[in-house]
Amino acid sequence: MRNHEPKYAQADTVIARFGGVTALSRMCGFHRSTIHYWTWPRRVNPHGTDGLVPTRSLLRIRDIARMQGVLLTEDDTAIRINPKWRAPE
């Protein structure tokens, strides 16, 4: 069985705080596919970011969260290993 889980959980946490990919896309102006790429492992998709939100995007997301009243804490954006991730065999 192939493991398609990203190594890190940051993107999933941020997306959940905004209420999903579509909501984050609408609030921040990112294309939905761009946000989906953040949740893909690099070994599966060359555009994947292994569960990390790119720094430039994260700065914009933090600004939008403040303006829109979305509770996004430092803990939400911390880089942590995804509990579902398994090292490739």
C-alpha positions in Angstrom: 0.0 0.0 0.0 1.3 3.4 -0.9 1.3 6.2 1.6 0.1 9.4 0.2 0.2 11.4 3.4 2.4 14.4 3.6 5.2 14.4 6.1 4.0 17.6 7.9 0.6 18.6 9.2 0.9 22.4 8.9 -1.2 22.8 5.7 -4.0 20.6 7.0 -4.2 22.6 10.2 -4.3 25.9 8.5 -6.9 24.8 5.9 -9.1 23.4 8.7 -8.9 26.7 10.6 -10.3 28.5 7.5 -13.1 25.9 7.0 -11.6 24.1 4.1 -9.8 24.6 0.8 -12.6 26.6 -0.9 -13.0 29.0 2.0 -9.3 29.6 2.3 -9.1 30.1 -1.5 -11.9 32.7 -1.4 -10.5 34.6 1.5 -6.9 34.6 0.4 -7.2 34.6 -3.3 -5.1 31.4 -3.9 -6.3 29.0 -6.5 -7.8 25.9 -5.0 -5.2 23.6 -6.8 -2.4 25.6 -5.2 -3.8 24.9 -1.8 -4.3 21.2 -2.6 -0.6 21.0 -3.6 0.4 22.0 0.0 -1.2 18.7 1.2 0.6 16.4 -1.2 4.0 14.7 -0.6 6.8 15.7 -3.0 7.4 12.1 -3.9 3.9 11.7 -5.3 3.5 15.1 -7.0 6.4 17.4 -7.9 4.3 20.4 -7.0 3.6 19.0 -3.5 5.0 20.8 -0.5 4.9 17.8 1.9 2.2 19.5 4.0 4.0 22.8 4.5 2.5 26.1 3.6 5.1 28.2 1.6 6.4 31.1 3.7 5.1 33.8 1.4 1.7 32.3 1.4 1.7 31.9 5.2 2.4 35.6 5.7 -0.6 36.5 3.5 -2.7 33.9 5.3 -1.8 35.4 8.7 -2.7 38.9 7.6 -6.1 37.7 6.1 -6.8 35.7 9.3 -6.4 38.8 11.4 -8.5 41.0 9.1 -11.3 38.3 8.8 -11.3 37.3 12.5 -10.1 33.8 11.9 -8.4 32.4 15.0 -5.0 31.3 13.7 -2.4 30.8 16.4 1.3 30.2 16.3 0.6 26.7 17.3 -1.6 26.2 14.3 1.3 27.2 12.0 4.0 25.2 13.8 5.8 22.6 11.8 5.0 19.2 13.1 5.3 15.7 11.8 1.9 14.4 10.5 0.8 11.5 12.8 -0.5 9.6 9.7 2.9 9.9 7.8 5.0 6.8 7.3 8.6 6.9 5.9 8.7 5.5 2.4 9.9 1.9 2.2 
